[in-house]
Amino acid sequence: MQIALLSVFALAAAPGLPEPERGGLLTSVLPLVGSLGIVAFAFVVRSVVYLVVAGFMVTAMVGGTLGARAVQRRSERGRRTRARAGYERHLRDVAGRADAAAVVQLDGLLGLYPDTVGLLAHAAAGIVWERRRHHPDFGHVRLGLGRVPAGSPVTSAEGSGPLAAREADLAAAADELVTGSAALPDAPVVIPLRDLSSVALVGPRPVARELAGSWLASLAATCSSTDLRRAPRR
C-alpha cells in the first residue's frame, strides 16, 4: 500500500563537539618563561624594589593567563550545556508533533479499514457504498494489522560532513527518533484488489475462508453493487 507523505518533520543535526583546545599548555608556559627574564634582571641589578615589582608583574602575568583560560573553559561549558538543552527541547518538540500525526493517521486508517465488527457497525449506521470506481481506494481491503509507512515521518538533517563530530548521545537519540517514526505499528495493512489480476490465499482452509469472507463483506459494504460483480464459482 502506497502512503502519500502528508508532511515531513525535519530534525536538525545534533550539536557538534567543542573544538579541542589548541596550545593550552604552551599558552600557559610562555608568560612564565618570559617573566623569568624579568626576575633574572631584578637579581642582577640587586634592587629590592625592582625585585618586588618584578615579582608582582610575574604573578599578574601568570595569574591573568590562568584566569583567562578558566573563564574561557567556563564559557565553553556553558555554551555546550545550553546547546544540549536546546537540542533536547527540539527533540521533544519534533517527537511530539510526529506522535500526534501518527495518531491521526492511525485513526484514519482504522476508520477507513475497520475490522469485521467495525464494518458491521458502519453498515448498521448506514455508512455504505462510500467508494466509487473513480476513488483511488476503490477495491481496497484490509489484510490485517502490521507496520505501515508513516505519512509524516521524521527526517534528520545531514551534518557538515562525514567526519563531523557530534554529541554521541544526542545523535543516537535523533537516529532513534527517525527510525521509530518511519512506520506505524499495528496499523491496518491494505491490499489493492483492483490492481491485482488474482490473489491466492495460502494457509489453513478455515482461516483462508474467513479472510475471503471478510473481504467480500468489506467490498459489499464499501462499494456499490453497480460497480462490482461477483463471478460465479467454477
C-alpha positions as CSV (number, residue, x, y, z in Angstrom):
1,M,0.0,0.0,0.0
2,Q,1.4,3.4,-1.0
3,I,1.3,6.0,1.6
4,A,1.3,9.7,0.5
5,L,3.6,11.8,2.6
6,L,1.4,14.3,4.3
7,S,4.3,16.2,5.9
8,V,7.9,15.6,6.9
9,F,9.2,16.8,10.2
10,A,12.8,18.0,9.8
11,L,15.2,17.3,12.7
12,A,18.2,19.4,13.0
13,A,21.6,17.8,13.3
14,A,22.9,17.1,16.8
15,P,25.2,19.8,18.1
16,G,28.9,19.3,17.4
17,L,31.5,18.7,20.0
18,P,33.6,21.6,21.0
19,E,36.9,22.1,19.2
20,P,39.8,20.7,21.2
21,E,41.9,23.4,22.9
22,R,45.0,24.3,20.9
23,G,48.2,25.3,22.5
24,G,46.8,25.2,26.0
25,L,50.0,24.2,27.8
26,L,52.2,26.4,25.6
27,T,49.9,29.4,26.2
28,S,50.3,28.9,30.0
29,V,54.0,28.3,29.9
30,L,55.0,31.2,27.6
31,P,54.2,34.0,30.1
32,L,56.1,32.1,32.8
33,V,59.2,31.7,30.6
34,G,59.0,35.4,29.6
35,S,58.8,36.5,33.2
36,L,61.9,34.6,34.2
37,G,63.9,37.3,32.3
38,I,62.4,40.0,34.5
39,V,63.2,38.1,37.7
40,A,66.8,37.5,36.5
41,F,67.3,41.1,35.7
42,A,66.0,42.0,39.2
43,F,68.6,39.8,40.7
44,V,71.3,41.3,38.5
45,V,70.6,44.9,39.5
46,R,70.2,43.8,43.1
47,S,67.3,46.2,43.7
48,V,64.7,45.1,46.3
49,V,62.1,47.5,44.8
50,Y,62.7,46.2,41.3
51,L,62.5,42.6,42.6
52,V,59.2,43.3,44.3
53,V,57.9,44.9,41.1
54,A,59.2,42.0,39.0
55,G,57.5,39.5,41.3
56,F,54.2,41.4,41.1
57,M,54.5,41.5,37.3
58,V,55.2,37.8,37.1
59,T,52.3,36.9,39.4
60,A,50.0,39.2,37.4
61,M,51.0,37.7,34.1
62,V,50.7,34.1,35.1
63,G,47.6,34.7,37.1
64,G,46.0,36.6,34.3
65,T,46.8,33.9,31.8
66,L,45.4,31.1,34.1
67,G,42.4,33.2,34.9
68,A,41.6,33.9,31.3
69,R,41.8,30.2,30.5
70,A,39.5,29.3,33.4
71,V,36.9,31.9,32.2
72,Q,37.2,30.6,28.6
73,R,36.6,27.0,29.8
74,R,33.7,28.0,31.9
75,S,32.2,29.9,29.0
76,E,32.6,26.9,26.7
77,R,31.0,24.6,29.2
78,G,28.1,27.0,29.4
79,R,27.6,27.2,25.7
80,R,27.8,23.4,25.4
81,T,25.2,23.0,28.2
82,R,22.8,25.5,26.6
83,A,23.3,23.8,23.2
84,R,22.5,20.4,24.6
85,A,19.4,21.7,26.4
86,G,18.2,23.4,23.3
87,Y,18.6,20.3,21.2
88,E,16.8,18.1,23.8
89,R,13.8,20.6,23.6
90,H,14.0,20.3,19.8
91,L,13.9,16.5,20.0
92,R,10.9,16.6,22.4
93,D,9.0,19.0,20.1
94,V,9.6,17.1,16.9
95,A,8.7,13.8,18.7
96,G,5.5,15.2,20.0
97,R,4.4,16.5,16.6
98,A,5.3,13.2,14.9
99,D,3.4,11.2,17.5
100,A,0.3,13.5,17.0
101,A,0.5,13.0,13.3
102,A,0.9,9.2,13.7
103,V,-2.3,9.1,15.9
104,V,-4.3,11.0,13.3
105,Q,-3.0,8.7,10.5
106,L,-3.8,5.5,12.6
107,D,-7.3,6.8,13.5
108,G,-7.9,7.5,9.8
109,L,-6.8,4.0,8.7
110,L,-8.8,2.3,11.4
111,G,-11.8,4.3,10.3
112,L,-11.4,3.6,6.6
113,Y,-10.5,-0.1,7.0
114,P,-12.2,-1.4,10.2
115,D,-12.3,-5.0,11.3
116,T,-15.4,-7.1,10.8
117,V,-17.1,-5.7,14.0
118,G,-16.4,-2.1,12.9
119,L,-17.6,-2.9,9.4
120,L,-20.9,-4.2,10.7
121,A,-21.2,-1.1,12.9
122,H,-20.7,1.1,9.8
123,A,-23.3,-0.8,7.9
124,A,-25.8,-0.5,10.7
125,A,-25.2,3.2,10.8
126,G,-25.9,3.5,7.1
127,I,-22.3,4.2,6.1
128,V,-22.2,2.1,2.9
129,W,-21.1,2.3,-0.7
130,E,-18.8,5.3,0.0
131,R,-16.2,4.2,-2.5
132,R,-16.9,4.6,-6.2
133,R,-14.9,3.5,-9.1
134,H,-13.2,6.8,-9.6
135,H,-11.9,6.8,-6.0
136,P,-8.3,5.8,-5.5
137,D,-9.2,3.4,-2.7
138,F,-11.9,1.6,-4.6
139,G,-11.5,-2.2,-4.1
140,H,-9.1,-1.9,-1.2
141,V,-9.5,-4.4,1.6
142,R,-7.9,-5.0,4.9
143,L,-5.4,-7.8,5.2
144,G,-4.7,-7.5,8.9
145,L,-2.6,-5.4,11.2
146,G,1.1,-4.7,10.8
147,R,3.7,-2.0,10.2
148,V,2.6,0.7,7.7
149,P,4.9,3.5,6.4
150,A,4.2,6.7,8.3
151,G,2.6,9.6,6.4
152,S,4.6,12.1,8.4
153,P,8.0,10.7,9.2
154,V,10.9,12.5,10.8
155,T,14.0,13.1,8.7
156,S,17.4,14.1,10.0
157,A,19.4,16.9,8.6
158,E,22.9,16.0,7.5
159,G,25.9,17.3,9.5
160,S,28.7,19.3,8.0
161,G,30.3,16.2,6.7
162,P,31.0,12.5,7.4
163,L,33.8,13.5,9.7
164,A,31.8,16.0,11.7
165,A,32.0,15.1,15.4
166,R,28.6,15.2,17.2
167,E,27.4,14.7,20.7
168,A,27.1,10.9,20.7
169,D,24.1,10.5,23.0
170,L,22.1,13.3,21.2
171,A,23.0,11.9,17.8
172,A,21.8,8.4,18.9
173,A,18.5,9.9,20.2
174,A,18.0,11.6,16.9
175,D,18.6,8.4,15.0
176,E,16.2,6.5,17.2
177,L,13.5,9.1,16.7
178,V,14.0,8.9,12.9
179,T,13.9,5.1,12.9
180,G,10.9,4.9,15.3
181,S,8.8,7.4,13.3
182,A,9.3,5.8,9.9
183,A,6.3,3.3,10.4
184,L,3.1,2.9,12.3
185,P,2.9,-0.4,14.3
186,D,-0.4,-2.4,14.5
187,A,-2.0,-0.4,11.7
188,P,-4.4,-1.8,9.0
189,V,-2.4,-3.3,6.1
190,V,-4.4,-2.8,2.9
191,I,-4.4,-4.8,-0.3
192,P,-5.5,-3.0,-3.6
193,L,-7.5,-5.8,-5.1
194,R,-8.4,-3.5,-8.0
195,D,-4.8,-3.5,-9.2
196,L,-4.3,-7.3,-8.9
197,S,-5.4,-9.8,-11.5
198,S,-5.7,-12.6,-8.9
199,V,-5.0,-13.2,-5.3
200,A,-4.1,-16.6,-3.8
201,L,-4.8,-17.3,-0.1
202,V,-2.4,-19.9,1.2
203,G,-3.0,-21.4,4.6
204,P,-5.4,-23.4,6.7
205,R,-8.8,-23.5,4.8
206,P,-10.9,-22.1,7.7
207,V,-8.6,-19.1,8.1
208,A,-8.5,-18.5,4.3
209,R,-12.3,-18.7,4.1
210,E,-12.7,-16.3,7.0
211,L,-10.3,-13.8,5.4
212,A,-12.0,-14.1,2.0
213,G,-15.4,-13.7,3.6
214,S,-14.2,-10.5,5.4
215,W,-13.0,-9.2,2.1
216,L,-16.4,-9.9,0.4
217,A,-18.2,-8.2,3.3
218,S,-15.9,-5.2,3.1
219,L,-16.4,-4.9,-0.7
220,A,-20.2,-5.3,-0.4
221,A,-20.3,-2.6,2.3
222,T,-18.0,-0.1,0.8
223,C,-18.5,-0.5,-2.9
224,S,-21.8,-0.2,-4.8
225,S,-23.3,-3.3,-6.4
226,T,-23.3,-1.5,-9.7
227,D,-19.5,-1.2,-9.6
228,L,-18.8,-4.8,-8.5
229,R,-19.7,-8.1,-9.8
230,R,-19.2,-11.4,-8.1
231,A,-18.0,-14.0,-10.6
232,P,-19.7,-17.4,-10.3
233,R,-17.6,-20.1,-8.8
234,R,-16.3,-22.6,-11.3
